[in-house]
Amino acid sequence: MAIYKFKITFEDFDDVVREIDIKSNQTFEDLHKAIHKSTGYNAEKPSSFYVSTDNWLKGDEIAYLPSERKKDRVVLMEKSKLSGFIEDPHQKFYYTYNFDRPYDFHVELIKITLDADPSIEYPFLAKSTGEAPKIMEQNSPTAVDPRGATATASEFDFLNEMNFVPEDTDELEAMGEMGINEEEKDENDEGESDDEFGDEFSDNDNYDDDSHKDDY
């Protein structure tokens, strides 16, 4: 039975590296859980592997806990053996973890060994370099986004209380536009106030006073 060695790196953190040995007849779910055993992240999050080109362009999707709308369009990790998707000795997979707050990884096959080591339990973490970035957690006093953004938990609580999702940005923008309209309305009201005084005297702007002519 063949053993695959996969190199896993964060898309935005090349210095954080994991190498995992796994049997060819094990599944993508096994690899998914092995990755997050090594990062400390919660594996029970909607995630997907994508068969990738050398340039990390996504192809077929292999999903874990997919949404209802995706279930009919993807294959499931737990039913997909790794060997069924290896078409190249350097096969690549683009991997997205946790679609609620997604983080992206590059997964590359770097070695194939024909025989398993009977003393090893697979999947096996063969190499670990660098500390996995902290993930935003609602109950943490501070939260660090692996992509570099830092925010307080209270800010996330505010969004969570609003049931904020990315699709809500249109609604937030609309609220902002309402605020702008109110400002414009105030400015217009001030302009109209000035015009009232202007109109009071406007009829006399071109008025020639002839009353003095009778004195001569």
Sequence and secondary structure as in RCSB ss.txt:
>XXXX:A:sequence
MAIYKFKITFEDFDDVVREIDIKSNQTFEDLHKAIHKSTGYNAEKPSSFYVSTDNWLKGDEIAYLPSERKKDRVV
LMEKSKLSGFIEDPHQKFYYTYNFDRPYDFHVELIKITLDADPSIEYPFLAKSTGEAPKIMEQNSPTAVDPRGAT
ATASEFDFLNEMNFVPEDTDELEAMGEMGINEEEKDENDEGESDDEFGDEFSDNDNYDDDSHKDDY
>XXXX:A:secstr
  EEEEEEEESS TT EEEEEEETTSBHHHHHHHHHHHH   S S EEEEEE TT  EEEEEEES  TTTTTTSE
EGGG BGGGG  STT EEEEEE TTS EEEEEEEEEEESS  TT  SSEEEEEES       TTSSEEE TTS E
EEHHHHHHHHHTT  GGGHHHHHHHHHHHHHHHHHHHHHHHHHHHHHHHHHHTTTT    GGGGG 
